[in-house]
């Protein structure tokens, strides 16, 4: 079966990133809206207070997707 849906990275541009050593990063979750990302980040900060997370807007142009 051929998938006709867009990749999640195009439809969910708000990302929560875990900052790792040596300038590395890990995408923890993707969201369509900034409010959803903010709410999830609050929960992460309560559960994992010792780990740094940030929110970024990561929109990939259609020509590169």
Secondary structure, DSSP 8 states (H G I E B T S, - for coil): ----S--HHHH--EEEEEEETTTEEEEEEEESSHHHHHHHHHHHHHH-TTS-EEEEE----TTT-
